[in-house]
Amino acid sequence: MSSPIIKVENLSKAYQIGQIGTGTISRDIERFWLTKVRGKEDPFLKIGQTNDRSTKGDSDIVWSLKDVNFEINQGEAVGIIGKNGAGKSTLLKLLSRVTGPTTGEIKIKGRIASLLEVGTGFHPELSGKENIYLNGAILGMRKKEITRKLEEIIDFSGVERYIDTPVKRYSSGMYVRLAFAVAAHLESEILIVDEVLAVGDAEFQKKCLGKMGDISKGQGRTVLFVSHNMAAVQNLCSKGLLIENGQMMFQGNINETITTYLQGNAFSNDLLNVRGRKGNGKVKFERIDIYGENASESIISGKDLHLNLKLQNREKISSDRIRLDVRIEDDFGQRLCWVSSSLVDIDPQIVPQNINITFPRNTFNNGVYFATIYMTVDNEVADWIDNAFQIIVEEGDFFGNGMQVPNRQSKILMDFGMRFT
């Protein structure tokens, strides 16, 4: 049995909400002297604010992670999944030593190469080649070792034409290409990859997933992978960690982890309290109901599919100022269709609080699909929710004669229609 290469015990991370300092160094020093050394009241408290030192300001603290425990063995590929804001990226930053834990302990054997955000670990003024040597040096590699890998890294990245150009002039896609190539090819025992691969094109994403599979299965190195693409996680990883609200909800076999995520934690009809949404909030999604030909039926391929969106529209904004879009993707992250209210005529006098979207005789194969929804008011984003809900389609008779849509790649709306009421 492999020995643990990463061991996490009672790991917690807290962040302070609001302004921390007083605004000047002299006042910060005065506050420290009076409150920490002499034990007196804070002279810079706001009016009405109390200085209850027994609570340590817990009301102003958010715990991004709370009492997380797990072990990862050498050579394992581990998928870390959860909603936006669950604490996944915070966990990776702690493991990469970008930030330190508030409480708890992390034990790691070996060097870590991490790809957390676009441009992490790169110096913008240095060229691509110089940044390769810089990253290798940070990992503790000698110049000869890096030189031996240099051509392989450049070839994998596909940015050879710009390798002597300062990376501040790279596009985000070029940044990610080079950053992943560096992290994957330099000699580290642990590779940590956050969702940054979503920046790259589909071909490069496939190339990266193949490389991570080779690293884990062929080279015996450990891979930690965060993604909302469940198919990619399932294909690459053997073990899964499910995080919700900063706590470890489930860990085990990757198939069981994904099932737990999809069935118990990922989606709800209630959209009002979804975290990680974007927009100014002038209009907000409140609820989604999904059903087949009638409200009591499940969704069957070849029969009508109905989406009923309830909106929170307190300002009574008229429909001619609103644009609603729904994007549906499969579990590989491939966009299957994109419907928009801009494609249909809507009475401008109607104030939409319930919007019904109908796909007549839907042509989706049986499976699970994911929908992103967003609204604009006067061309400004009012509410945007990625992966807001899932659509589960059961197998059916599309053409009425036993003929099915031939494969997963051909899910096209052949008899497309959309009705807003």
N, C-alpha and C positions, 0 to 999 in steps of 0.2 A: 504493500500500500504506500502511495506517495505521501511524503511529509508535507505539512502545511507550509506554503511559501508566503501566505498572508494570513494573519490572525488578528481579528478585531474584537476587542472586549469592552462592553459598556460605553461605546463611542457616542458622544453628544457634541453638538455644535450650536452655540447660541449667538445671535446677532442683536445688537442694540438698535432700537427704532428711534428715528428722529435725530436731532442734533446732539452730538456727544460733547464737543468742546464748548467753551464759552465764547470763542471768537478770537482770543489773543493768548499768546504764550504766558504773559505775566499773570493773567486771570486764571489760566489753567493751573499754574504753579500755586497761586494763592488758594484756589479751591482745594488742591491736593493737600497743602499744608494744614488748612483749617479742618477739613473733613477727615482725612486719612491719618494725619499725625496727631492733631490735637483733639480730634473727636467732636468737633463743634458742628453747628448747623451750616448747611451749604448757603453762602451769602448770595449765590446767583440763581436761587430757585425762582421760578415764575410765581406771580401772585396766585394764591390759592393752592399751590403745589406743596405737598408735605414731604418731609425728609425722613421717611420711615426706613431706617437702615436695617431693620430686622427682615424686610422682604427683599432687600438687595435690588429693588427696582424691577421686580419680575413682570410688572404690568407693561414695561417698556422693552421687554425682551421677547424675541421669537426664536424658538428652538427649531432649527432646520433639520437637525437629526437628534434623536433621543434614544439612548440606551440600545444601540445597534450592536449585535454580536453575529459573527460568522467566521468561517475558515475557508480558505481556497487552497487547493493542492497544486503542486507543480504540474504544468501541462494542461490544466483545465481551461476551457473557454467558457466564461461566465457572462450571461446576459443580465443586465440590470434594467428592470422595467418599472414603470409607474407613470402616473399622471404628470403633467407639467406642474412644477412647484413641489413635487413630492420629496425632493432632497437628493436626487440622483447625482446631479452635478456637484453638489456640496460634498458628497461622499468621495467622488473622484478627486476633487481638489485636496481633500484631507489625505487620501492615499498617495497622491502625487507630492505631498508636502508643500503645496502652494499656500495653504493656510494650516494653522494648528488647531487641534481639538480643544473644546472647552473642558470636557472631562473624558475619561476613558483612555485606552491605550491601543496603538497600532504597532504590530510587529511584522516587519517585512524582511525577507531574505532575498537579496539581489538588487540589481539596478532597474529603475523604472523609466520607460520612455512613454510620454503621455501626449495626447493630442486632444486638448480640452476645448479650445476656441481657435478661431481663425487667427493665425499669426502668433499663437502662444510660443514663447521661447525664441522667436526670431527678432533680430535687430533690424529695424526698417532701413537703416542707412547702409547696411552691408549687402553684398550681392548674394544670390542664391548659393553659390559655391562656398562663400565665406561663412554663411549661416550653417551649412552642412558641417563644416569643421568646428564651428562654435557649439552646435548641439552635441557633436561627438565628444568634445572636450568636457562639456557639462556632465555627460554620462561617464566620464573617467576614461575615455578611450585615447590611445596614443595616435599621433598624426599618421603613422604608417598604417594602422588599422583602418582609419577613416579613408585614407587614399586608396586602400585595397578595395573598399566598397563604393568609392566615388562614382565610377562609371555606371555601376548597377543602379545606384540611387537616381542618377540623372536620367538614365534610360527609362526607368519605371515611372518617374514623375511626368515625362513628356514635355518638359519645359527647357530642353537643352538650348534652344535658341536664345533664351533669356537668362541663362544660368549666371552670366557675368553682369546682370543688371540688378541694381538695388531692389530689394523685395518690396519697398514702399510703392513701387510702380506696378506691382503684380495685381491682377484681379483676384477676387476672393477665391475663385476656382483654382487659379494657379497657385495661390498660397497653400490651399488645402492639398493639392497634388504633391507639392514639394515637401510640405510638413509631414504628410503621411509616409511618403517614400523614405524620409530621414528616420522617422520613428520606427518603421517596420524593418529597415535594413541594418541599423546599427545594433551592436551586440548588447541587448538588454534582456534580462530574464522575464520582465513583465511589460506588456504593452497595454496601455489604457487609451481607449478611443471613445470620445463623447459623440454627440449627434452631428458633428461638423461635416461628416461625409455627405450629408444632405445637400451641401453646397455644390458638390461635384456633379457631373453629368452621369447618366445611367451607366454608360460603359465603364467609367472610372470607378463608380461604386461597386460594380460587379468585380472589377479587377482587385479592388481593395479587400472585398469580402473573401475572394479566392486567396489572396496573400495572407490574410489573418487565419484562414483555415490551414494553410501550409505551416504558418508559425506555430499554431497550437498542436496540430496532429503530426506534422512532419519533424519539427524542430524541438518539440517538448517544452515550448515556452508558454507562459500563462497570458491569457488575453481577457481583459475586462471590456465589455462592449455595451454601451448605452444607445438605444435606438427605439423609436416608436414603430419601426417596420418589423412587425411580428414575424413575418416570413424570413427576413434576414437573420433575426435573432435565433429563430428555430433551426435554420440551416447551419448556422455557425456554431452555436453553443450547445453544451450538454447539460449545463447547470444554470439555474436562474435564481435571481434575488428580486423579490417584489417589495417595493418601498411605497408606503402611503403615509402622507402627513408626517414625514420624518421618522417613521417607525418601520421596522422589518415585519411585514405582514406574512410573508411566506418565503421559504427557500427550499430548493430541491430540484428534481428533474425539470428540465426546461419546458417540456410539454405540459406538465402539471402546473408549473408557474404561470405559463401563458393562459391556460384554461382558467385558473383562479383570477387572473387579471381581467380577462374578458367577461367572465360571468359575474364576478362579485364586486369588482372595484372600478372598472374602467368607465362605464357609461350608465347614465340615469336619464329618465324622462325629464327630470327637473334640471333646467339649464341656468336658472337665475344665480345659483351659487357656485358655478363652475369657476375654478381658479385658472389663471394663466391666459385669460381673455384679453383682447386689445380693443381700444376704441374710446370715444368720448362719452359714451353712455346715454346719448340723447334718446336712442331707442335701444332696447335690449331684448335678447331672446329669453323667454321665460320658461317655455316647455315645448317638448317635441313628442308627438304621438305618431307611431308608425304601424300601419296595418295593411292587410290585403284588400280583397274586393269589398269587405265590410269590416266594421270595427272589431268584430269577434274572430276574424280569420287571420291566420298567419300569412306570410308573404310567400307566394309560390311562383316559380318561374313560368312566364307565359300568361299570368293574370295581373290585374291592375295592382299597382303599388301606390299607396297614399302616404304622404307626409303632411302632418298638420302641425304648423308652427304657431305657438301663441306668443305674442309680443307684449312687452311692457312699454307703452307709449304714453307717458304721463303728459307730455307737451302737446299731444294731439296733432302730431305732424302728419300732413296729408301725404297720400301715396305718391303724388307726382314728385315729391322731394326725396323719396326713398328708393334705393336700389337694393334688392336682395339677391344673393348668389348662393348656390349650393354646389359643392364639388364632391363627387363620389369617386373613391379609389378602392382598388382591391387590396388584398393583404400583402402584395408586393410593392405597394406604394404607387402603382401605375394609375394614372387618371383615366377613368372610364367615361365620365361625362361631366359637363359643367352647364347648369341651367341658371338662367337669370331672369329677373322680372323685367329687364330692359328689352327682352325679346317678345313681350306680349303687351297688348293694349289694356291699360287699367284705368278705370274711371277716376280722374283726379280728385273727385269729391269724396271718395271713400277713404276713411281713415283705417288702415289695416291693423286689426288686433289679432285676427286669426287668418293665417294664410294656408291654403290647401294647395299642395302640389301633387299632381297625379301623373304617373307614368303608365299609360295604357298598355296592357299586355307586355309587362316588362320582360326584357330579354336577358336578364342576369342569370348566370348559372347558379346552382346551389352553392352556398358558401357565405362568408362573412365579408361585408363591405363597410367602409368607413367614410363618414361625411364631414366635411369642413363647411361651416356656414359663416357668412358675414353680410353685414348691412352697411350701407353708406347713407348719410343724410347730407344733401347739398354737396355731394362728391367728397365728403370727409368720412372716414371710417367711424361708425357709431358703435358697432359690436362685431367682434371677429373671434370665433372659437375654432381652433384646430381640433380635428378628431372629436367633434362634438357628440356624435352618436354613431352607433353601428346599425347596419341593416342585415338581418339574417334571412337568407333566401333558401327556401326548400325546393327540391327538385320537382319539376313539373313538365307538362306537355306543352311546349311553346307553340307549335304550329297546329296543334289539335290532331296530329296524326302520328305522334310518337317521336317526331324528329326534334333533336335538341341542338342548341348552339354548339358548334363543333369542339371548341376548346376554350381555355381560360383567356386566351389572347384575343378572342373575337366577340367580347361582350360589348356590342354596339346597340344603341337604341334604334331599332329598325322602324318601329311605329311610334315615333317620339311625339309627345304632347305634354303640355303643362297648363294647368288651369288655376288661376288665383281667384278666390272668393272672399 
